[in-house]
Amino acid sequence: MAFEGLSDKLSSVFSRLKGHGKVTEADIKASMREVKLALLEADVNFRVVKDFVAKVSERCKGSEVLESLTPGQQVIKIVREELTALMGTENAKVDFSSKPPTVIMMVGLQGAGKTTTSGKLAALLRKQNGKRPLLVAGDVYRPAAIKQLETLGAQINVPVFSLGDKVSPVEIAKQGIDHAKQHGNDLVIIDTAGRLHIDEGLMQELTDIKEEVVPSEVLLVVDAMTGQDAVNVAESFNNQLDITGVVLTKLDGDTRGGAALSVRAVSGKPIKFACIGEKLSDIEPFYPDRMATRILGMGDVLTLIDKAQEAFDEKQAAEMEKRLRQSQFTLEDFLVQMNQLKKMGPMSQLVGMLPGMGNMKDVEIDDSRMGRIEAIILSMTPSERRNPSIINGSRKVRIANGCGMKVQDVNQLLRQFEQMQKMVKKMMGNKGMMKKMARGFKF
């Protein structure tokens, strides 16, 4: 996960500071030296690191820290605020045109994930903003680029406009917008060509498309795993195209995260979205304040709540609450809850959003275990799911054989479920807690 190494190092620095009853300027200087090294190792741009450490150091030298009863906490607060400012302070929204369609031009180097991100963005803006998107296949050079976009469009049920690979990208973009106007699409996302490196031909073509269609947004798709190169790419594209924002891809990978902390500072343009997985739903608006708390290992409860609100059904939650009150919590209910949790994303990702849990190294989060539990429950008959007490030895053997597990696995699940039922019974009198249980993570 991005920032893991940086989070570990910063947590280590701050835990030592929190151990001091009082801190001196020498303590702060030593801590800032470690922060500087941690940022450089995370591949943050040198100029950005230098400015950041200078700002934090200056603020830490004030009475706010030196005379505080909790100096360590004050330093963390300052670092969090400066990290947030570094990445843009607040979420930068898409500039939707008052006269539809809104045109978004996706640009970037080959391999950054431009085509996939175009599909992800179309699905997100349809879901969150009620838009009717049209994807335009403007990459006529990369083999199978058009087919890839058409496949993505079919998966998310979004139309794709294409004129094949023998027509100029400028003409494709122009006709794509005309098509959108005729068919009621209020959002056009143009997937443009990339190159393995920045060259004059690529930039001229992108400039021609931009001049022809005058997009509301020119979003640069940057691979977060490329580190310092991502900053150089952002600088070059911005100088020549005047981009309006950045989309960071592969933030879930084994990346040091420096791009996220450098791109905004170097280009002056906001990071608008972040891709945090391979699924088409794995894209989210970029919130600098939330990212800052993740980097500092403080979790990201707001994003967790957003995910829960998308995944959990209000009607189902109300029905579940009623059943819990009547002590009717069954394995079928458990399966429903588990499937809703799965919609929110990998458990390892969700746990990382809980305060204090982001740097857990000694606890193994096994997403495959949820699949095994589901297989066992689905191997049961409806009556067994509703009343597990009828499951005797022979039934356990049948269930285990049906799902390819061992009888011990079935026994373990039944024991855990029995404990869960007892816990539910104990909590029946607590109205607030019952609601929370019924709604899963939806606090």
KAFENUR-V916904 format. One record per residue. RES is the residue in one letter. PSI is psi as a letter, one per 40 degrees, with the letter a starting at -180 (999 if undefined). BURIAL is b if it has 9 or more other C-alpha atoms within 8 Angstrom, else e. D_FIRST is the distance of its C-alpha to the first C-alpha in whole Angstrom. Layout:
# KAFENUR-V916904
res = (RES & RES)
psi = (PSI & PSI)
burial = (BURIAL & BURIAL)
d_first = (D_FIRST & D_FIRST)
This chain:
# KAFENUR-V916904
res = (M & A & F & E & G & L & S & D & K & L & S & S & V & F & S & R & L & K & G & H & G & K & V & T & E & A & D & I & K & A & S & M & R & E & V & K & L & A & L & L & E & A & D & V & N & F & R & V & V & K & D & F & V & A & K & V & S & E & R & C & K & G & S & E & V & L & E & S & L & T & P & G & Q & Q & V & I & K & I & V & R & E & E & L & T & A & L & M & G & T & E & N & A & K & V & D & F & S & S & K & P & P & T & V & I & M & M & V & G & L & Q & G & A & G & K & T & T & T & S & G & K & L & A & A & L & L & R & K & Q & N & G & K & R & P & L & L & V & A & G & D & V & Y & R & P & A & A & I & K & Q & L & E & T & L & G & A & Q & I & N & V & P & V & F & S & L & G & D & K & V & S & P & V & E & I & A & K & Q & G & I & D & H & A & K & Q & H & G & N & D & L & V & I & I & D & T & A & G & R & L & H & I & D & E & G & L & M & Q & E & L & T & D & I & K & E & E & V & V & P & S & E & V & L & L & V & V & D & A & M & T & G & Q & D & A & V & N & V & A & E & S & F & N & N & Q & L & D & I & T & G & V & V & L & T & K & L & D & G & D & T & R & G & G & A & A & L & S & V & R & A & V & S & G & K & P & I & K & F & A & C & I & G & E & K & L & S & D & I & E & P & F & Y & P & D & R & M & A & T & R & I & L & G & M & G & D & V & L & T & L & I & D & K & A & Q & E & A & F & D & E & K & Q & A & A & E & M & E & K & R & L & R & Q & S & Q & F & T & L & E & D & F & L & V & Q & M & N & Q & L & K & K & M & G & P & M & S & Q & L & V & G & M & L & P & G & M & G & N & M & K & D & V & E & I & D & D & S & R & M & G & R & I & E & A & I & I & L & S & M & T & P & S & E & R & R & N & P & S & I & I & N & G & S & R & K & V & R & I & A & N & G & C & G & M & K & V & Q & D & V & N & Q & L & L & R & Q & F & E & Q & M & Q & K & M & V & K & K & M & M & G & N & K & G & M & M & K & K & M & A & R & G & F & K & F)
psi = (i & i & e & d & d & d & d & d & d & d & d & d & d & d & d & d & d & e & e & h & d & i & i & i & d & d & d & d & d & d & d & d & d & d & d & d & d & d & d & d & d & e & f & i & h & d & d & d & d & d & d & d & d & d & d & d & d & d & d & e & e & i & d & d & d & d & e & i & e & g & d & d & d & d & d & d & d & d & d & d & d & d & d & d & d & d & e & e & d & i & h & h & i & h & g & h & i & e & g & i & i & h & h & h & h & h & i & i & i & h & e & e & f & d & d & d & d & d & d & d & d & d & d & d & d & d & d & d & e & f & i & g & i & h & h & h & g & e & h & e & d & h & h & e & d & d & d & d & d & d & d & d & d & d & d & e & f & h & i & h & h & i & f & a & e & e & i & i & d & d & d & d & d & d & d & d & d & d & d & d & d & d & e & f & h & e & h & h & h & h & h & i & i & i & i & e & i & h & i & d & d & d & d & d & d & d & d & d & d & d & d & d & e & g & i & d & h & h & h & h & h & h & h & d & e & e & b & d & d & d & d & d & d & d & d & d & d & d & d & d & e & g & i & e & i & i & h & h & i & f & e & e & a & g & i & e & e & d & d & d & e & d & d & d & d & d & d & e & i & i & h & d & i & h & h & f & i & d & i & e & e & g & i & i & i & h & h & d & d & d & d & d & d & d & d & e & f & e & a & g & d & d & d & d & d & d & d & d & d & d & d & h & h & d & d & d & d & d & d & d & d & d & d & d & d & e & f & f & h & i & d & d & d & d & d & d & d & d & d & d & d & d & d & e & i & i & d & d & d & d & d & e & e & h & h & e & e & d & f & h & d & e & h & h & h & h & d & d & d & d & d & d & d & d & d & d & d & e & e & i & i & d & d & d & d & d & g & e & e & e & h & a & d & d & d & d & d & d & d & d & d & d & e & f & a & i & d & d & d & d & d & d & d & d & d & d & d & d & d & d & d & d & d & d & d & d & e & d & e & g & d & d & d & d & d & d & d & d & e & b & e & g & 999)
burial = (e & b & b & b & e & b & b & b & b & b & b & e & b & b & b & e & b & b & e & b & e & b & b & e & e & e & b & b & b & e & b & b & e & b & b & b & e & b & b & b & b & b & b & b & b & e & e & b & b & b & e & b & b & e & b & b & b & e & e & b & b & e & e & e & b & b & e & b & e & b & b & b & e & b & b & b & e & b & b & b & b & b & b & b & b & b & b & b & b & e & b & e & e & e & e & e & b & e & e & e & b & b & b & b & b & b & b & b & b & b & e & b & b & b & b & b & b & b & b & b & b & b & b & b & b & b & e & e & e & e & b & b & b & b & b & b & b & b & b & b & e & e & e & e & b & b & e & b & b & b & e & b & b & b & e & e & e & b & b & b & b & b & e & e & e & e & b & e & b & b & e & b & b & b & e & b & b & e & b & b & b & e & e & e & b & b & b & b & b & b & b & b & b & b & b & e & e & b & e & e & e & b & b & e & b & b & b & b & b & b & e & e & b & e & b & b & b & b & b & b & b & b & b & b & b & e & b & b & e & b & b & e & b & b & b & b & b & b & e & e & b & e & b & b & b & b & b & b & b & b & b & b & e & e & b & b & b & b & b & b & b & b & b & b & b & b & b & e & b & b & b & b & b & b & b & b & b & e & e & b & e & b & b & b & b & b & e & b & b & b & b & b & b & b & b & b & b & b & b & b & b & e & b & b & b & e & b & b & b & e & b & b & e & e & e & e & b & b & e & b & b & e & b & b & b & e & b & e & b & b & b & b & b & b & b & e & b & b & e & b & b & b & e & b & e & e & b & b & e & b & b & b & b & b & b & e & b & b & b & e & e & e & e & e & e & e & b & e & e & b & e & e & b & b & b & b & b & e & b & b & e & e & e & b & b & b & e & b & e & e & e & e & e & e & e & b & b & e & b & b & b & e & b & e & b & b & b & e & b & b & b & e & b & b & e & e & b & e & e & e & b & e & e & b & e & e & b & b & e & e & e & e & e & b & b & b & b & b & b & b & b & b & e)
d_first = (0 & 4 & 6 & 6 & 9 & 11 & 11 & 12 & 15 & 16 & 16 & 18 & 20 & 21 & 22 & 24 & 26 & 26 & 28 & 31 & 33 & 34 & 32 & 34 & 34 & 33 & 30 & 29 & 29 & 28 & 25 & 24 & 25 & 22 & 20 & 21 & 20 & 16 & 16 & 18 & 15 & 13 & 15 & 16 & 20 & 23 & 25 & 22 & 21 & 25 & 26 & 23 & 24 & 28 & 28 & 26 & 28 & 31 & 30 & 30 & 33 & 35 & 36 & 34 & 32 & 34 & 37 & 34 & 34 & 31 & 30 & 26 & 25 & 27 & 25 & 22 & 23 & 24 & 21 & 19 & 22 & 22 & 18 & 19 & 22 & 21 & 18 & 22 & 23 & 23 & 22 & 24 & 25 & 26 & 30 & 32 & 35 & 38 & 40 & 38 & 36 & 33 & 32 & 29 & 29 & 25 & 25 & 23 & 23 & 23 & 20 & 18 & 18 & 21 & 23 & 20 & 19 & 23 & 23 & 20 & 22 & 25 & 24 & 22 & 25 & 28 & 26 & 26 & 29 & 31 & 31 & 33 & 31 & 32 & 30 & 32 & 31 & 32 & 31 & 34 & 33 & 30 & 31 & 30 & 28 & 31 & 31 & 27 & 27 & 30 & 28 & 25 & 28 & 30 & 27 & 26 & 30 & 30 & 33 & 33 & 35 & 36 & 39 & 38 & 37 & 41 & 41 & 40 & 36 & 38 & 41 & 38 & 36 & 40 & 41 & 38 & 38 & 42 & 41 & 38 & 41 & 44 & 41 & 40 & 36 & 35 & 32 & 32 & 29 & 30 & 27 & 29 & 29 & 26 & 27 & 25 & 26 & 28 & 32 & 35 & 36 & 32 & 33 & 36 & 35 & 33 & 35 & 38 & 36 & 35 & 39 & 40 & 38 & 37 & 33 & 32 & 29 & 28 & 24 & 22 & 19 & 17 & 14 & 11 & 11 & 15 & 14 & 18 & 19 & 18 & 20 & 23 & 23 & 22 & 25 & 27 & 27 & 28 & 31 & 32 & 31 & 31 & 27 & 27 & 23 & 20 & 17 & 14 & 12 & 9 & 7 & 5 & 5 & 6 & 7 & 9 & 9 & 13 & 14 & 13 & 15 & 18 & 19 & 21 & 22 & 24 & 25 & 26 & 24 & 22 & 19 & 20 & 17 & 13 & 12 & 9 & 10 & 13 & 16 & 18 & 18 & 14 & 15 & 16 & 18 & 16 & 17 & 17 & 18 & 15 & 13 & 15 & 15 & 11 & 11 & 14 & 12 & 15 & 13 & 14 & 17 & 19 & 16 & 16 & 20 & 20 & 18 & 21 & 24 & 23 & 23 & 25 & 29 & 31 & 34 & 33 & 31 & 35 & 36 & 34 & 35 & 39 & 38 & 36 & 39 & 42 & 40 & 39 & 35 & 35 & 33 & 33 & 32 & 29 & 28 & 28 & 26 & 23 & 24 & 23 & 20 & 19 & 19 & 17 & 14 & 12 & 13 & 10 & 8 & 12 & 12 & 9 & 12 & 15 & 16 & 16 & 13 & 10 & 10 & 12 & 12 & 16 & 15 & 14 & 13 & 15 & 15 & 18 & 20 & 21 & 22 & 24 & 26 & 26 & 28 & 30 & 31 & 32 & 34 & 37 & 40 & 40 & 42 & 40 & 37 & 39 & 41 & 39 & 42 & 44 & 41 & 44 & 43 & 44 & 42 & 39 & 40 & 40 & 37 & 35 & 37 & 36 & 32 & 32 & 31 & 33 & 35 & 33 & 30 & 33 & 34 & 31 & 30 & 34 & 33 & 30 & 32 & 35 & 33 & 31 & 35 & 36 & 34 & 34 & 38 & 38 & 36 & 38 & 40 & 37 & 37 & 34 & 32 & 33 & 32 & 29 & 29 & 30 & 28 & 25 & 22 & 24 & 26)
